Every structure is written in structure tokens, then in C-alpha cells.
């Protein structure tokens, strides 16, 4: 099936797209509308020849930030999903650039917010508690260097 160009799995109450869908390297058209899909597997984002993607009428709440990697996409449809990220109004125009740009900005904004929260926490707990927190968050050693406390 690696030579498959079109796949229509619509109207089947499917809960998930197979995780290995990325192996269908020649896939040009994927229609999976009116199912119960709530997650886009990362391998789908490696389908470089994909031109049509219709995931309308599913249970998607978020689109992956790396969706911008699908350079060949010409037609997309995410209508009738309970999307929170990006909000449905961003997807209404069906412009991949607009969706990808929104997701990229949201990632940047989220990173800045998390960095501020982390610094506030780090500046207000003991070093032992900070190390314990880092262990609980499964942070690598290079990420756990305690920031220098600043007193305002």
C-alpha cells in the first residue's frame, strides 16, 4: 500500500488515524471526515506529497504546530471540530499559512509564559525544593540550573 495515492476513510466512526500513516509516502489525498478522530499522529506530518486533507466532523481539539511542514497541501478542511488551538475562526478561511502562523505564535507565547512562571517559582523556593520540582518535571540537568535569585 505504500504506492497508495488516495485514501477515503470517511463516515466510519474511526477513533484514530493509524500511527504509521506516514509510511504511505505517495499519499496525495486523505479524507477522514465524519469520524471520531481526536488526534493527528506525528507521522501524518511527514506526508510531503499530501495535497488534500479533510478531517471535518471529527473530535479534534488541537492541530499540531508542525502542520506547516505539509508544504504541498492545497485543500484543507477542519470544519465541525471542537478546535481550541487554533480556534475555529482561524481555520474558517482554510488557509494553511494562517493556521501555521497562529500555531507558531501560540507556541512562542506559551514558551515565554512558561519561562516567566518557571523563573518566578525558582526565585521563590529553596534550591532543594527547586531540584525536587525539576525531578518531578523530568527536566534534563542542563535545564535545571537554578536561575540566580533577583531581589526587586
MDAnalysis code that builds the backbone (N, CA, C; Angstrom):
import MDAnalysis as mda
import numpy as np

u = mda.Universe.empty(456, n_residues=152, atom_resindex=np.repeat(np.arange(152), 3), trajectory=True)
u.add_TopologyAttr("name", ["N", "CA", "C"] * 152)
u.add_TopologyAttr("resid", np.arange(1, 153))
u.add_TopologyAttr("resname", ["UNK", "UNK", "UNK", "UNK", "UNK", "UNK", "UNK", "UNK", "UNK", "UNK", "UNK", "UNK", "UNK", "UNK", "UNK", "UNK", "UNK", "UNK", "UNK", "UNK", "UNK", "UNK", "UNK", "UNK", "UNK", "UNK", "UNK", "UNK", "UNK", "UNK", "UNK", "UNK", "UNK", "UNK", "UNK", "UNK", "UNK", "UNK", "UNK", "UNK", "UNK", "UNK", "UNK", "UNK", "UNK", "UNK", "UNK", "UNK", "UNK", "UNK", "UNK", "UNK", "UNK", "UNK", "UNK", "UNK", "UNK", "UNK", "UNK", "UNK", "UNK", "UNK", "UNK", "UNK", "UNK", "UNK", "UNK", "UNK", "UNK", "UNK", "UNK", "UNK", "UNK", "UNK", "UNK", "UNK", "UNK", "UNK", "UNK", "UNK", "UNK", "UNK", "UNK", "UNK", "UNK", "UNK", "UNK", "UNK", "UNK", "UNK", "UNK", "UNK", "UNK", "UNK", "UNK", "UNK", "UNK", "UNK", "UNK", "UNK", "UNK", "UNK", "UNK", "UNK", "UNK", "UNK", "UNK", "UNK", "UNK", "UNK", "UNK", "UNK", "UNK", "UNK", "UNK", "UNK", "UNK", "UNK", "UNK", "UNK", "UNK", "UNK", "UNK", "UNK", "UNK", "UNK", "UNK", "UNK", "UNK", "UNK", "UNK", "UNK", "UNK", "UNK", "UNK", "UNK", "UNK", "UNK", "UNK", "UNK", "UNK", "UNK", "UNK", "UNK", "UNK", "UNK", "UNK", "UNK", "UNK", "UNK", "UNK", "UNK"])
u.atoms.positions = np.array([
    [0.805, -1.210, 0.000],
    [0.000, 0.000, 0.000],
    [0.844, 1.269, 0.000],
    [2.151, 1.141, -0.040],
    [2.990, 2.334, 0.003],
    [2.813, 3.201, -1.239],
    [2.243, 2.647, -2.308],
    [2.019, 3.412, -3.537],
    [0.641, 4.087, -3.564],
    [-0.146, 3.894, -2.518],
    [-1.489, 4.450, -2.438],
    [-1.457, 5.972, -2.561],
    [-2.294, 6.522, -3.406],
    [-2.327, 7.971, -3.613],
    [-3.538, 8.622, -2.962],
    [-4.664, 7.924, -2.916],
    [-5.876, 8.471, -2.326],
    [-6.428, 7.505, -1.291],
    [-6.851, 8.070, -0.149],
    [-7.423, 7.261, 0.914],
    [-8.641, 7.985, 1.466],
    [-9.778, 7.304, 1.447],
    [-11.011, 7.867, 1.987],
    [-11.548, 6.909, 3.039],
    [-11.433, 7.314, 4.292],
    [-11.915, 6.504, 5.415],
    [-13.036, 7.249, 6.140],
    [-13.761, 8.074, 5.422],
    [-14.818, 8.905, 5.986],
    [-16.030, 8.082, 6.396],
    [-16.810, 8.663, 7.328],
    [-18.096, 8.091, 7.750],
    [-17.989, 6.656, 8.277],
    [-16.977, 6.400, 9.105],
    [-16.767, 5.043, 9.613],
    [-16.638, 4.953, 11.133],
    [-16.902, 6.023, 11.843],
    [-16.774, 6.038, 13.308],
    [-15.361, 5.656, 13.760],
    [-14.374, 5.965, 12.932],
    [-12.974, 5.682, 13.261],
    [-12.525, 6.620, 14.375],
    [-11.843, 6.070, 15.377],
    [-11.410, 6.861, 16.526],
    [-10.005, 7.445, 16.350],
    [-9.184, 6.780, 15.545],
    [-7.833, 7.310, 15.353],
    [-7.279, 6.925, 13.988],
    [-6.434, 7.817, 13.497],
    [-5.695, 7.557, 12.261],
    [-4.522, 6.668, 12.652],
    [-4.252, 5.607, 11.907],
    [-3.122, 4.725, 12.267],
    [-1.816, 5.514, 12.438],
    [-1.076, 5.183, 13.464],
    [0.168, 5.895, 13.787],
    [1.209, 5.786, 12.670],
    [1.131, 4.756, 11.869],
    [2.114, 4.555, 10.807],
    [1.622, 5.084, 9.453],
    [0.674, 5.985, 9.448],
    [0.155, 6.521, 8.183],
    [1.248, 7.213, 7.377],
    [2.274, 7.673, 8.030],
    [3.389, 8.332, 7.361],
    [4.136, 7.429, 6.392],
    [3.919, 6.131, 6.497],
    [4.561, 5.187, 5.581],
    [3.935, 5.235, 4.188],
    [2.773, 5.851, 4.073],
    [2.110, 5.997, 2.768],
    [2.695, 7.229, 2.068],
    [3.954, 7.149, 1.725],
    [4.736, 8.281, 1.209],
    [4.161, 8.949, -0.035],
    [3.379, 8.224, -0.816],
    [2.832, 8.775, -2.053],
    [1.411, 9.302, -1.902],
    [0.914, 9.326, -0.679],
    [-0.454, 9.762, -0.444],
    [-0.624, 11.235, -0.831],
    [-1.604, 11.500, -1.671],
    [-1.878, 12.842, -2.162],
    [-3.178, 13.374, -1.558],
    [-4.105, 12.460, -1.246],
    [-5.422, 12.861, -0.768],
    [-5.850, 11.975, 0.399],
    [-6.179, 12.606, 1.524],
    [-6.672, 11.882, 2.691],
    [-7.988, 12.507, 3.126],
    [-9.055, 11.713, 3.051],
    [-10.369, 12.141, 3.515],
    [-10.743, 11.255, 4.692],
    [-10.922, 11.866, 5.837],
    [-11.292, 11.129, 7.043],
    [-12.357, 11.917, 7.797],
    [-13.308, 12.458, 7.064],
    [-14.339, 13.285, 7.693],
    [-15.452, 12.431, 8.288],
    [-16.172, 13.061, 9.226],
    [-17.296, 12.422, 9.924],
    [-16.898, 11.107, 10.591],
    [-15.866, 11.190, 11.407],
    [-15.425, 10.076, 12.232],
    [-15.384, 10.555, 13.682],
    [-14.575, 9.930, 14.493],
    [-14.419, 10.328, 15.900],
    [-12.952, 10.545, 16.235],
    [-12.199, 11.009, 15.263],
    [-10.755, 11.208, 15.409],
    [-10.493, 12.411, 16.316],
    [-9.634, 12.212, 17.315],
    [-9.342, 13.300, 18.251],
    [-7.860, 13.682, 18.262],
    [-7.073, 13.034, 17.406],
    [-5.618, 13.214, 17.463],
    [-5.023, 12.980, 16.081],
    [-4.103, 13.856, 15.695],
    [-3.378, 13.682, 14.434],
    [-2.012, 13.091, 14.770],
    [-1.737, 11.872, 14.298],
    [-0.443, 11.259, 14.629],
    [0.714, 12.015, 13.970],
    [1.854, 12.105, 14.655],
    [3.009, 12.819, 14.116],
    [3.442, 12.348, 12.733],
    [3.294, 11.055, 12.438],
    [3.756, 10.548, 11.146],
    [2.975, 11.149, 9.980],
    [1.739, 11.604, 10.215],
    [0.961, 12.226, 9.150],
    [1.675, 13.480, 8.634],
    [2.424, 14.120, 9.519],
    [3.119, 15.358, 9.165],
    [4.341, 15.117, 8.286],
    [4.619, 13.849, 7.974],
    [5.740, 13.549, 7.078],
    [5.264, 13.207, 5.669],
    [3.973, 13.362, 5.423],
    [3.420, 13.064, 4.097],
    [3.656, 14.270, 3.174],
    [4.837, 14.333, 2.617],
    [5.268, 15.508, 1.845],
    [4.480, 15.752, 0.566],
    [3.830, 14.730, 0.015],
    [3.070, 14.894, -1.223],
    [1.583, 15.166, -0.988],
    [1.169, 15.184, 0.276],
    [-0.243, 15.358, 0.598],
    [-0.742, 16.720, 0.120],
    [-1.785, 16.701, -0.707],
    [-2.361, 17.934, -1.254],
    [-3.750, 18.216, -0.712],
    [-4.487, 17.170, -0.345],
    [-5.836, 17.333, 0.184],
    [-5.939, 16.641, 1.533],
    [-6.458, 17.374, 2.514],
    [-6.651, 16.813, 3.846],
    [-8.000, 17.278, 4.364],
    [-8.912, 16.342, 4.544],
    [-10.234, 16.677, 5.045],
    [-10.485, 15.893, 6.323],
    [-10.444, 16.598, 7.434],
    [-10.700, 15.998, 8.741],
    [-11.915, 16.662, 9.395],
    [-12.819, 17.168, 8.593],
    [-14.000, 17.833, 9.143],
    [-14.896, 16.824, 9.857],
    [-15.672, 17.331, 10.809],
    [-16.626, 16.488, 11.511],
    [-16.007, 15.430, 12.391],
    [-14.920, 15.764, 13.070],
    [-14.270, 14.843, 13.998],
    [-14.258, 15.449, 15.395],
    [-13.382, 14.971, 16.255],
    [-13.288, 15.457, 17.638],
    [-11.956, 16.136, 17.916],
    [-11.353, 16.724, 16.902],
    [-10.053, 17.383, 17.079],
    [-10.200, 18.635, 17.928],
    [-9.374, 18.748, 18.964],
    [-9.366, 19.964, 19.782],
    [-8.119, 20.793, 19.519],
    [-7.096, 20.178, 18.914],
    [-5.852, 20.905, 18.641],
    [-5.194, 20.342, 17.385],
    [-4.589, 21.250, 16.639],
    [-3.793, 20.858, 15.477],
    [-2.333, 20.945, 15.870],
    [-1.505, 20.033, 15.390],
    [-0.082, 20.073, 15.743],
    [0.603, 21.287, 15.126],
    [1.514, 21.878, 15.867],
    [2.241, 23.054, 15.377],
    [2.994, 22.755, 14.094],
    [3.487, 21.544, 13.956],
    [4.306, 21.196, 12.792],
    [3.486, 20.962, 11.531],
    [2.228, 21.323, 11.546],
    [1.394, 21.141, 10.361],
    [1.927, 21.960, 9.187],
    [2.699, 22.994, 9.490],
    [3.289, 23.814, 8.423],
    [4.283, 23.025, 7.576],
    [4.705, 21.839, 8.035],
    [5.624, 21.002, 7.254],
    [4.966, 20.395, 6.024],
    [3.637, 20.436, 5.973],
    [2.914, 19.873, 4.834],
    [2.842, 20.919, 3.722],
    [3.978, 21.167, 3.096],
    [4.120, 22.227, 2.091],
    [3.220, 22.043, 0.874],
    [2.908, 20.817, 0.531],
    [2.135, 20.538, -0.683],
    [0.632, 20.719, -0.511],
    [0.177, 20.885, 0.737],
    [-1.266, 20.981, 0.978],
    [-1.891, 22.148, 0.223],
    [-2.939, 21.836, -0.522],
    [-3.669, 22.865, -1.271],
    [-5.082, 23.015, -0.742],
    [-5.649, 21.919, -0.270],
    [-7.015, 21.927, 0.247],
    [-7.031, 21.309, 1.641],
    [-7.549, 22.060, 2.597],
    [-7.690, 21.542, 3.961],
    [-9.097, 21.840, 4.448],
    [-9.574, 20.990, 5.335],
    [-10.882, 21.229, 5.923],
    [-10.901, 20.640, 7.324],
    [-11.036, 21.530, 8.309],
    [-11.128, 21.132, 9.710],
    [-12.462, 21.570, 10.304],
    [-13.426, 21.917, 9.461],
    [-14.733, 22.373, 9.939],
    [-15.376, 21.330, 10.855],
    [-16.263, 21.821, 11.712],
    [-17.050, 20.964, 12.602],
    [-16.199, 20.082, 13.510],
    [-15.124, 20.663, 14.030],
    [-14.313, 20.058, 15.075],
    [-14.352, 21.016, 16.263],
    [-14.258, 20.517, 17.488],
    [-14.239, 21.414, 18.652],
    [-12.842, 22.008, 18.890],
    [-12.266, 22.611, 17.861],
    [-10.894, 23.115, 17.933],
    [-10.745, 24.249, 18.950],
    [-9.727, 24.113, 19.778],
    [-9.346, 25.163, 20.718],
    [-8.037, 25.809, 20.289],
    [-7.219, 25.019, 19.592],
    [-5.898, 25.510, 19.179],
    [-5.598, 25.014, 17.783],
    [-5.697, 25.825, 16.780],
    [-6.173, 27.210, 16.812],
    [-7.693, 27.247, 16.911],
    [-8.214, 28.384, 17.332],
    [-9.670, 28.496, 17.392],
    [-10.275, 28.299, 15.999],
    [-11.502, 27.859, 15.960],
    [-12.157, 27.536, 14.693],
    [-12.148, 28.709, 13.722],
    [-12.262, 29.934, 14.246],
    [-12.292, 31.088, 13.330],
    [-10.990, 31.235, 12.545],
    [-9.888, 30.754, 13.074],
    [-8.611, 30.790, 12.350],
    [-8.645, 29.803, 11.181],
    [-9.369, 28.716, 11.341],
    [-9.425, 27.668, 10.308],
    [-10.500, 27.912, 9.255],
    [-11.404, 28.825, 9.515],
    [-12.535, 29.038, 8.603],
    [-12.095, 29.378, 7.187],
    [-11.030, 30.152, 7.030],
    [-10.572, 30.533, 5.697],
    [-9.848, 29.422, 4.960],
    [-9.576, 28.327, 5.685],
    [-8.895, 27.156, 5.111],
    [-7.550, 27.500, 4.474],
    [-6.840, 28.415, 5.095],
    [-5.512, 28.808, 4.625],
    [-4.465, 28.210, 5.561],
    [-3.672, 27.286, 5.056],
    [-2.673, 26.622, 5.883],
    [-1.678, 27.616, 6.474],
    [-1.275, 28.623, 5.703],
    [-0.307, 29.604, 6.200],
    [-0.855, 30.300, 7.441],
    [-2.115, 30.695, 7.410],
    [-2.732, 31.393, 8.543],
    [-2.778, 30.492, 9.769],
    [-3.155, 29.244, 9.572],
    [-3.220, 28.291, 10.676],
    [-1.825, 28.058, 11.258],
    [-0.848, 27.819, 10.394],
    [0.517, 27.544, 10.849],
    [1.109, 28.745, 11.575],
    [0.856, 29.942, 11.058],
    [1.382, 31.164, 11.685],
    [0.772, 31.354, 13.070],
    [-0.518, 31.107, 13.202],
    [-1.173, 31.213, 14.501],
    [-0.534, 30.235, 15.492],
    [-0.359, 28.972, 15.058],
    [0.210, 27.958, 15.937],
    [1.639, 28.305, 16.344],
    [2.409, 28.849, 15.409],
    [3.788, 29.230, 15.707],
    [3.817, 30.348, 16.756],
    [2.968, 31.334, 16.573],
    [2.909, 32.438, 17.548],
    [2.417, 31.948, 18.896],
    [1.458, 31.022, 18.884],
    [0.948, 30.472, 20.142],
    [2.053, 29.725, 20.876],
    [2.860, 28.950, 20.158],
    [3.990, 28.243, 20.775],
    [4.974, 29.222, 21.404],
    [5.309, 30.282, 20.667],
    [6.238, 31.294, 21.180],
    [5.669, 31.956, 22.431],
    [4.390, 32.286, 22.398],
    [3.731, 32.922, 23.530],
    [3.724, 31.970, 24.729],
    [3.389, 30.694, 24.487],
    [3.367, 29.711, 25.570],
    [4.748, 29.529, 26.195],
    [5.792, 29.496, 25.360],
    [7.158, 29.350, 25.878],
    [7.533, 30.514, 26.776],
    [7.182, 31.734, 26.377],
    [7.505, 32.913, 27.191],
    [6.756, 32.881, 28.522],
    [5.498, 32.485, 28.479],
    [4.710, 32.400, 29.710],
    [5.300, 31.348, 30.640],
    [5.630, 30.170, 30.093],
    [6.217, 29.110, 30.918],
    [7.561, 29.536, 31.504],
    [8.354, 30.242, 30.713],
    [9.650, 30.718, 31.208],
    [9.458, 31.681, 32.378],
    [8.499, 32.579, 32.265],
    [8.226, 33.526, 33.362],
    [7.754, 32.796, 34.610],
    [6.860, 31.843, 34.436],
    [6.362, 31.075, 35.581],
    [7.510, 30.335, 36.247],
    [8.360, 29.702, 35.434],
    [9.477, 28.939, 35.971],
    [10.432, 29.841, 36.761],
    [10.710, 31.030, 36.242],
    [11.609, 31.962, 36.947],
    [10.992, 32.441, 38.254],
    [9.695, 32.709, 38.248],
    [9.031, 33.146, 39.478],
    [9.114, 32.052, 40.528],
    [8.836, 30.826, 40.125],
    [8.907, 29.697, 41.053],
    [10.345, 29.537, 41.557],
    [11.304, 29.568, 40.638],
    [12.707, 29.368, 41.004],
    [13.206, 30.430, 41.971],
    [12.718, 31.637, 41.820],
    [13.169, 32.734, 42.684],
    [12.485, 32.734, 44.041],
    [11.520, 31.864, 44.240],
    [10.767, 31.895, 45.487],
    [10.748, 30.567, 46.240],
    [11.627, 29.628, 45.865],
    [11.727, 28.383, 46.618],
    [13.197, 28.081, 46.892],
    [13.410, 27.178, 47.826],
    [14.785, 26.805, 48.160],
    [15.378, 25.976, 47.030],
    [16.689, 25.900, 47.033],
    [17.375, 25.138, 45.988],
    [16.984, 23.661, 46.040],
    [16.822, 23.119, 47.235],
    [16.425, 21.716, 47.384],
    [15.044, 21.484, 46.781],
    [14.104, 22.368, 47.102],
    [12.759, 22.234, 46.550],
    [12.754, 22.443, 45.039],
    [13.635, 23.332, 44.562],
    [13.740, 23.568, 43.122],
    [14.220, 22.295, 42.422],
    [15.238, 21.644, 42.992],
    [15.743, 20.399, 42.414],
    [14.664, 19.315, 42.426],
    [13.887, 19.258, 43.513],
    [12.794, 18.293, 43.612],
    [11.752, 18.562, 42.517],
    [11.422, 19.825, 42.319],
    [10.467, 20.211, 41.276],
    [10.971, 19.789, 39.899],
    [12.235, 20.046, 39.633],
    [12.828, 19.673, 38.341],
    [12.784, 18.156, 38.129],
    [13.021, 17.402, 39.188],
    [12.934, 15.945, 39.084],
    [11.517, 15.524, 38.737],
    [10.540, 16.132, 39.388],
    [9.130, 15.801, 39.130],
    [8.728, 16.163, 37.707],
    [9.329, 17.207, 37.161],
    [9.014, 17.640, 35.796],
    [9.852, 16.902, 34.755],
    [10.728, 16.003, 35.225],
    [11.609, 15.225, 34.341],
    [12.468, 16.123, 33.456],
    [13.000, 17.185, 34.012],
    [13.860, 18.083, 33.258],
    [15.288, 17.560, 33.238],
    [15.957, 17.761, 32.125],
    [17.360, 17.354, 31.997],
    [18.226, 18.250, 32.874],
    [19.435, 17.776, 33.202],
    [20.325, 18.541, 34.072],
    [20.615, 19.936, 33.550],
    [20.808, 20.085, 32.245],
    [21.125, 21.400, 31.695],
    [19.950, 22.361, 31.854],
    [18.743, 21.806, 31.962],
    [17.563, 22.652, 32.115],
    [17.302, 23.007, 33.571],
    [17.973, 22.330, 34.498],
    [17.666, 22.526, 35.907],
    [18.617, 23.482, 36.612],
    [19.483, 24.132, 35.880],
    [20.351, 25.104, 36.515],
    [19.484, 26.188, 37.131],
    [19.601, 26.335, 38.425],
    [18.747, 27.284, 39.117],
    [19.142, 28.700, 38.734],
    [18.174, 29.503, 38.276],
    [18.493, 30.873, 37.927],
    [18.946, 31.643, 39.158],
    [19.754, 32.632, 38.940],
    [20.219, 33.467, 40.033],
    [19.040, 34.233, 40.591],
    [18.911, 34.210, 41.898],
    [17.790, 34.918, 42.516],
    [17.988, 36.417, 42.340],
    [16.903, 37.055, 41.973],
    [16.926, 38.512, 41.839],
    [15.989, 39.084, 42.881],
    [16.429, 40.086, 43.547],
    [15.573, 40.726, 44.539],
    [15.198, 42.099, 44.017],
    [13.910, 42.308, 43.944],
    [13.418, 43.577, 43.397],
    [13.061, 44.503, 44.518],
])
